[in-house]
Amino acid sequence: MRRDGMETAFRRVRDIRLALAALLALSMTGNVALTLGFAGRETVTVLVPATAGPAWEVGTGGTGARYLEDMARTVAVTLLTLTPENAGHVRQAVARLSHPSARGAIGAWVEAEAARMAGRDMASAFYPIEIEADPEGLTAEVAGELVTWIGREEASREDRRYRLAFRIDAGRIGLLRFEQTENGK
């Protein structure tokens, strides 16, 4: 009887092992099927802004117009609201907003502008008025007013328009180019 009990225990262990092997095979097959199913799909990240309003969308192939407008506004204000004292902060902020291939050039521009402003005791601030976004081209045009001060005196107040180009890599958008355009053209 003791031998029959051992054989029964061995069979039970064998049956449990077979059941576990079958479950493992089934699980692996399911994971492969899910991986193949998701491989061809585009990933879209939905970001909910801190303020009430529509959600932002950024995917591997593009972005929503609202997100591109907000990104263009943020970049323009960050780059153009500049003093010699905040240049380090602006450079760091723009580095986070820029595409890796453009960080050096944009950072060098901020440094050059800050040095020019420091020599003249200047400061500037940009106030966006209108933004036109092209989500398919990943570009935006920002129009607004650039105000410049020398010391504490306002030196100029000019209407300006800037064109921004972006690039998306792995669901992250980054600034590629920032350039002033001629009088709204």
Buried (B, 14 or more C-beta within 10 A) or exposed (E): EEEEEEEEEEEEEEEEEEEEEEEEEEEEEEEEEEEEEEEEEEEBEEEEEEEEEEEBBBBBEBBBBBBBBBBBBBBBBBBBBBBBEBBEEBBEBBBEBBBEEBBEEBBEBBBEBBEEBEEEEBBBBBBBEEBBBEBEEBBBBBBBEBBBBEEEEEEEEEEBBBBBBBBBEEBEBBBBBBEEEEEEE
